[in-house]
């Protein structure tokens, strides 16, 4: 038997690939919950952002803060182009959005779930729910799986662990007891809590091309930013939270971020644009002309924050006023006081250290026949379909190698 522990994206891909490579082997998915693929159902807001075109990715480090070297190697076997072809060849039409995110044409995660369930059934993969792994005992030629409750032990010649991320380090105890190094897990995708009530009153405001950085650190991101009733969200924030996941955890999620509201880093360019506006609209009030297409409520808030009366005329702004606005538009600092979970999706960094796993086969360096795939390892990505792509890629490789073991 080839046992797949975890009925998520990586688990199903591992099981399907293992059965394809070794059709005479019994391949069984053991899922702890009552229903497999539950997390896939909620990804992408229920639409399932299953991968990305990678068109704007020059360096995998920018989308895989942890595990980029491993993913670069594994992509030689199965990458995002292969994932796209895999689903389309099985009847799932896909569409690529303007932001390069790939979704099923149906805009429903159920299309992906149905495809995986159908392919598993066609190949003869078995699925057993209500099985929570408690431990593994290696023998000379087998691995014995122990499950919680009254579930009997299971013997397998190869095992693929695809149990996903866990917020509690104790969840990895059975793996650390076998010699694997565990990187303490911390949340990786989260939103920022901002205490400033006047700022939070702008909830619903969206800035399409913002830039953000962690004040005093070399971590930055860009993209749409959403102001919420608790603070900041949107792709720009989520990407920065991923880059700063462990750093911010060590500071108990209290730190400062700098926001560039206009997406232009050259302050001289911003100053010239404001100078031109001052010349063109000298008789108009500041709050009646929104530079860089900023939302009106945000622009009024920024004027008040800068100490400039919204009723002042553009022609009265002067060099000092322009400099004050340039600083605020390009380097607006906020204090983050905690985090909030992003939707129903929970992504962690940490897990089984990559130093404990073969980078070519994903097999454990400590237990022959034991393989890993997905978020149970110290691999995670920014939002945009990259985490699911890691699941497809790692599941494919681990499934293939477990069948060949």
C-alpha positions as CSV (number, residue, x, y, z in Angstrom):
1,X,0.0,0.0,0.0
2,X,0.9,3.6,-0.6
3,X,-0.6,5.7,2.1
4,X,-1.4,9.4,1.6
5,X,-2.0,11.2,4.9
6,X,-4.1,14.3,4.3
7,X,-6.9,14.8,1.8
8,X,-6.1,18.2,0.5
9,X,-4.7,19.5,-2.8
10,X,-1.2,18.0,-2.3
11,X,-2.7,14.8,-1.0
12,X,-4.9,14.2,-4.0
13,X,-2.3,15.1,-6.5
14,X,0.2,12.7,-4.8
15,X,-2.4,9.9,-4.7
16,X,-3.4,10.4,-8.4
17,X,0.2,10.5,-9.5
18,X,1.2,7.4,-7.4
19,X,-1.6,5.4,-8.9
20,X,-0.7,6.5,-12.4
21,X,2.9,5.3,-11.9
22,X,2.0,2.2,-10.0
23,X,-1.5,1.1,-11.1
24,X,-1.3,-2.3,-9.3
25,X,-0.6,-0.7,-5.9
26,X,-3.3,0.1,-3.4
27,X,-3.3,3.9,-3.0
28,X,-5.3,5.2,0.0
29,X,-5.9,8.7,1.2
30,X,-6.4,9.0,4.9
31,X,-8.2,12.3,5.8
32,X,-8.8,13.4,9.4
33,X,-11.9,15.4,8.6
34,X,-15.4,14.3,7.5
35,X,-14.9,15.6,4.0
36,X,-11.8,15.8,1.7
37,X,-10.6,19.0,-0.1
38,X,-12.3,21.3,2.4
39,X,-9.6,23.9,2.2
40,X,-9.7,23.9,-1.6
41,X,-13.3,24.7,-1.4
42,X,-12.6,28.1,0.2
43,X,-9.5,29.2,-1.6
44,X,-9.8,32.3,-3.7
45,X,-13.0,33.2,-2.0
46,X,-14.6,30.0,-3.2
47,X,-13.5,30.5,-6.8
48,X,-10.2,28.6,-6.3
49,X,-7.2,30.5,-7.6
50,X,-5.5,27.3,-8.5
51,X,-2.3,28.7,-10.0
52,X,-0.7,31.7,-11.7
53,X,0.7,32.5,-15.1
54,X,4.0,33.5,-13.5
55,X,4.2,36.1,-16.3
56,X,5.5,38.8,-13.9
57,X,7.7,36.6,-11.8
58,X,11.4,37.2,-12.6
59,X,12.6,35.5,-9.4
60,X,10.8,32.8,-7.5
61,X,12.0,34.3,-4.3
62,X,9.5,37.1,-4.8
63,X,6.5,34.7,-4.6
64,X,8.0,31.9,-2.4
65,X,9.7,33.6,0.5
66,X,10.4,30.1,1.9
67,X,11.3,27.3,-0.4
68,X,12.1,29.1,-3.7
69,X,15.2,27.0,-4.4
70,X,13.2,23.8,-3.9
71,X,10.4,25.0,-6.1
72,X,12.8,26.0,-8.8
73,X,14.2,22.5,-8.8
74,X,10.8,20.7,-8.7
75,X,9.4,22.9,-11.5
76,X,11.7,21.1,-13.8
77,X,9.4,18.1,-13.3
78,X,6.0,19.7,-12.9
79,X,5.4,23.5,-13.1
80,X,2.5,25.9,-13.5
81,X,2.3,25.2,-17.3
82,X,1.9,21.5,-16.5
83,X,-0.8,22.2,-13.9
84,X,-2.7,24.3,-16.4
85,X,-2.6,21.5,-19.0
86,X,-3.4,18.9,-16.4
87,X,-6.7,20.4,-15.4
88,X,-7.7,21.5,-18.9
89,X,-7.0,18.0,-20.3
90,X,-9.4,16.7,-17.7
91,X,-12.3,18.9,-18.7
92,X,-11.7,22.0,-16.5
93,X,-11.6,25.1,-18.6
94,X,-9.4,27.8,-17.1
95,X,-9.1,31.5,-17.4
96,X,-6.2,33.9,-16.6
97,X,-7.2,37.2,-15.1
98,X,-5.4,40.5,-15.8
99,X,-3.5,40.1,-12.6
100,X,-2.2,36.7,-13.9
101,X,-4.2,34.7,-11.4
102,X,-5.7,31.5,-12.9
103,X,-9.2,30.3,-12.0
104,X,-11.6,27.7,-13.4
105,X,-13.9,29.3,-16.0
106,X,-16.9,28.3,-13.8
107,X,-15.5,30.6,-11.1
108,X,-16.3,27.8,-8.6
109,X,-13.9,25.7,-6.6
110,X,-16.3,22.8,-7.0
111,X,-15.0,22.4,-10.6
112,X,-11.5,21.6,-9.2
113,X,-12.9,19.4,-6.4
114,X,-15.1,17.4,-8.8
115,X,-12.1,17.0,-11.1
116,X,-9.8,15.6,-8.4
117,X,-12.5,13.3,-7.0
118,X,-13.4,12.0,-10.5
119,X,-9.8,11.3,-11.4
120,X,-9.2,9.6,-8.1
121,X,-12.3,7.4,-8.6
122,X,-11.4,6.6,-12.2
123,X,-7.9,5.4,-11.2
124,X,-9.2,3.4,-8.1
125,X,-7.7,5.6,-5.4
126,X,-9.5,4.9,-2.0
127,X,-10.5,7.6,0.4
128,X,-10.9,7.1,4.1
129,X,-12.2,10.0,6.2
130,X,-12.1,10.3,10.0
131,X,-8.5,9.1,10.3
132,X,-6.2,11.4,12.4
133,X,-2.6,10.2,12.3
134,X,-1.1,9.8,15.8
135,X,2.3,8.4,15.0
136,X,4.5,6.3,12.6
137,X,6.6,3.3,13.5
138,X,9.3,2.4,10.9
139,X,10.1,-1.3,10.5
140,X,12.6,-3.1,8.2
141,X,10.5,-2.8,5.1
142,X,7.3,-1.1,6.1
143,X,5.9,2.0,7.9
144,X,3.2,1.4,10.4
145,X,0.6,4.2,10.8
146,X,-1.1,4.7,14.1
147,X,-4.4,6.6,14.1
148,X,-6.3,8.1,17.0
149,X,-9.4,6.5,18.4
150,X,-10.5,3.0,17.5
151,X,-9.0,3.1,13.9
152,X,-6.7,0.1,13.3
153,X,-3.0,0.5,12.4
154,X,-2.1,0.5,8.8
155,X,1.0,-0.9,7.1
156,X,2.4,0.8,4.0
157,X,5.5,0.4,1.9
158,X,5.5,4.2,1.3
159,X,3.8,7.1,3.0
160,X,3.3,10.7,1.8
161,X,2.5,13.2,4.5
162,X,0.3,16.0,3.1
163,X,-1.4,17.2,6.3
164,X,-1.0,20.9,5.6
165,X,0.1,23.7,7.9
166,X,-0.5,23.5,11.7
167,X,-0.5,26.5,14.0
168,X,0.7,24.4,17.0
169,X,4.3,23.0,17.1
170,X,3.0,20.0,19.1
171,X,1.2,18.8,15.9
172,X,4.7,17.9,14.5
173,X,5.8,16.0,17.6
174,X,5.4,12.6,15.9
175,X,7.7,13.8,13.1
176,X,10.3,15.4,15.3
177,X,10.5,12.1,17.3
178,X,11.6,10.4,14.1
179,X,14.5,12.9,13.7
180,X,13.0,15.6,11.5
181,X,13.9,19.2,12.3
182,X,10.7,21.3,12.7
183,X,10.7,25.0,12.0
184,X,8.2,26.6,14.4
185,X,5.0,27.4,12.5
186,X,3.7,31.0,12.4
187,X,0.9,32.6,10.3
188,X,2.1,33.7,6.9
189,X,-0.9,35.5,5.2
190,X,-2.7,37.9,7.4
191,X,-4.0,41.5,7.5
192,X,-2.8,44.4,9.6
193,X,-4.7,45.9,12.5
194,X,-4.4,49.7,12.7
195,X,-5.5,51.6,15.8
196,X,-6.2,54.9,14.1
197,X,-10.0,55.2,14.1
198,X,-10.1,58.0,11.6
199,X,-8.2,55.7,9.2
200,X,-10.5,52.8,9.8
201,X,-13.4,55.0,9.1
202,X,-12.2,54.9,5.5
203,X,-13.2,51.2,5.3
204,X,-14.1,50.1,1.8
205,X,-11.5,52.5,0.2
206,X,-9.3,50.8,-2.4
207,X,-6.0,52.1,-3.8
208,X,-5.1,50.1,-6.9
209,X,-1.3,50.7,-7.1
210,X,0.0,51.2,-3.6
211,X,3.5,50.3,-2.3
212,X,4.3,49.2,1.2
213,X,7.4,48.5,3.3
214,X,8.3,47.5,6.8
215,X,9.8,50.7,8.3
216,X,13.5,50.3,8.7
217,X,13.7,46.9,7.0
218,X,14.3,45.7,3.5
219,X,10.8,44.1,3.0
220,X,8.4,45.7,0.6
221,X,5.5,44.9,-1.7
222,X,3.1,46.5,-4.1
223,X,-0.4,46.1,-5.5
224,X,-4.0,46.9,-4.5
225,X,-4.5,48.0,-0.9
226,X,-7.9,47.8,0.9
227,X,-8.8,49.8,4.0
228,X,-11.1,47.8,6.3
229,X,-12.9,48.3,9.6
230,X,-9.9,46.8,11.4
231,X,-7.0,48.3,9.3
232,X,-5.4,47.2,6.1
233,X,-5.9,44.3,3.7
234,X,-5.6,43.5,0.0
235,X,-2.8,41.8,-2.1
236,X,-0.3,44.5,-1.2
237,X,-0.7,43.8,2.6
238,X,-0.9,40.0,2.3
239,X,2.3,39.9,0.3
240,X,4.1,42.0,2.8
241,X,2.7,39.8,5.6
242,X,4.2,36.8,3.9
243,X,7.6,38.4,3.5
244,X,7.6,39.5,7.2
245,X,5.9,36.4,8.6
246,X,8.6,35.3,11.0
247,X,10.0,38.8,11.7
248,X,6.6,40.2,12.7
249,X,5.8,37.1,14.8
250,X,9.0,37.7,16.8
251,X,7.7,41.3,17.5
252,X,4.2,40.1,18.5
253,X,2.8,41.8,15.4
254,X,3.7,45.3,16.6
255,X,5.7,47.3,14.1
256,X,5.5,50.2,11.7
257,X,4.7,50.1,8.0
258,X,5.3,52.9,5.4
259,X,2.7,53.3,2.6
260,X,3.3,54.9,-0.7
261,X,-0.2,55.8,-1.9
262,X,0.7,56.8,-5.4
263,X,2.9,53.9,-6.5
264,X,5.7,56.3,-7.5
265,X,9.0,56.0,-5.6
266,X,10.7,59.0,-7.1
267,X,9.7,61.9,-4.9
268,X,10.8,64.5,-7.5
269,X,8.3,63.1,-9.9
270,X,5.5,63.3,-7.3
271,X,6.6,66.9,-6.4
272,X,6.5,67.9,-10.1
273,X,3.0,66.5,-10.5
274,X,1.7,68.4,-7.5
275,X,3.4,71.6,-8.7
276,X,1.7,71.2,-12.1
277,X,-1.7,70.7,-10.3
278,X,-1.0,73.8,-8.3
279,X,-0.4,75.8,-11.5
280,X,-3.4,74.4,-13.3
281,X,-6.0,74.6,-10.5
282,X,-4.7,77.4,-8.4
283,X,-8.2,78.8,-7.6
284,X,-9.7,75.4,-6.6
285,X,-9.8,73.9,-3.1
286,X,-7.3,71.1,-2.3
287,X,-10.1,68.6,-1.6
288,X,-11.7,69.2,-5.0
289,X,-8.7,68.0,-7.0
290,X,-7.4,64.5,-6.3
291,X,-3.9,63.8,-7.4
292,X,-3.0,60.5,-8.9
293,X,-6.6,59.5,-8.9
294,X,-6.7,58.9,-5.2
295,X,-10.2,58.2,-3.7
296,X,-11.8,61.4,-2.4
297,X,-12.2,60.2,1.2
298,X,-8.6,59.1,1.4
299,X,-7.3,62.3,-0.1
300,X,-9.3,64.4,2.4
301,X,-8.0,62.2,5.3
302,X,-4.4,62.7,4.0
303,X,-4.9,66.5,3.8
304,X,-6.1,66.6,7.4
305,X,-3.2,64.3,8.5
306,X,-0.7,66.7,6.8
307,X,-2.2,69.6,8.7
308,X,-3.3,71.3,5.4
309,X,-6.9,72.6,5.5
310,X,-9.0,70.9,2.7
311,X,-10.5,74.3,1.9
312,X,-7.1,75.9,1.1
313,X,-6.5,76.8,-2.6
314,X,-4.0,74.9,-4.7
315,X,-2.4,78.2,-5.6
316,X,-1.7,78.8,-1.9
317,X,0.0,75.5,-1.3
318,X,3.6,76.8,-1.7
319,X,6.8,74.8,-1.7
320,X,6.5,73.8,2.0
321,X,3.0,72.5,1.4
322,X,4.0,70.5,-1.6
323,X,6.9,69.0,0.3
324,X,4.6,68.0,3.1
325,X,2.3,66.3,0.7
326,X,5.1,64.5,-1.1
327,X,6.3,63.0,2.2
328,X,2.8,61.9,3.1
329,X,2.0,60.4,-0.3
330,X,5.2,58.5,-0.6
331,X,6.1,57.6,3.0
332,X,2.9,57.6,5.2
333,X,3.7,55.7,8.3
334,X,1.2,53.6,10.4
335,X,1.6,51.5,13.5
336,X,0.5,47.9,13.2
337,X,-1.0,46.7,16.4
338,X,-1.8,43.0,15.8
339,X,-3.1,40.9,12.9
340,X,-6.3,39.4,11.6
341,X,-6.8,36.1,9.8
342,X,-7.4,36.4,6.1
343,X,-10.8,35.0,5.2
344,X,-11.1,31.3,5.9
345,X,-7.7,30.5,4.5
346,X,-4.9,29.7,6.9
347,X,-1.4,29.6,5.6
348,X,1.7,29.1,7.8
349,X,5.4,29.3,7.3
350,X,7.3,26.7,9.2
351,X,6.9,22.9,9.4
352,X,9.2,20.2,8.4
353,X,12.6,21.8,7.6
354,X,13.8,21.4,4.1
355,X,17.1,20.3,5.5
356,X,15.3,17.1,6.6
357,X,14.0,16.3,3.1
358,X,15.6,15.3,-0.2
359,X,15.3,18.2,-2.6
360,X,14.9,15.9,-5.6
361,X,12.5,13.2,-4.3
362,X,10.9,14.9,-1.2
363,X,11.8,11.8,0.7
364,X,12.7,12.0,4.4
365,X,16.4,11.9,5.1
366,X,15.6,10.1,8.3
367,X,12.9,7.6,7.4
368,X,13.1,5.7,4.1
369,X,9.8,5.5,2.4
370,X,8.4,8.6,4.1
371,X,7.7,11.6,1.8
372,X,6.4,15.1,2.3
373,X,4.4,17.5,0.1
374,X,2.6,20.8,0.6
375,X,2.4,23.2,3.5
376,X,3.4,20.6,6.1
377,X,6.9,21.5,4.9
378,X,8.6,24.9,5.4
379,X,7.4,26.1,2.0
380,X,4.8,28.8,1.6
381,X,3.9,31.6,-0.9
382,X,2.3,34.9,-1.3
383,X,-1.3,35.1,-2.4
384,X,-2.1,34.7,-6.1
385,X,-2.4,31.0,-6.7
386,X,1.2,30.2,-5.7
387,X,0.5,28.1,-2.6
388,X,-1.8,25.8,-4.6
389,X,0.8,25.5,-7.3
390,X,3.3,24.4,-4.7
391,X,0.7,21.8,-3.6
392,X,0.3,20.5,-7.2
393,X,4.0,20.4,-7.8
394,X,5.1,18.8,-4.6
395,X,2.2,16.4,-4.6
396,X,3.1,15.3,-8.1
397,X,6.7,14.7,-7.3
398,X,6.1,13.0,-3.9
399,X,3.4,10.8,-5.4
400,X,5.7,9.7,-8.3
401,X,8.6,9.0,-6.0
402,X,6.6,7.1,-3.5
403,X,5.4,4.8,-6.3
404,X,8.9,4.2,-7.4
405,X,10.2,3.5,-3.9
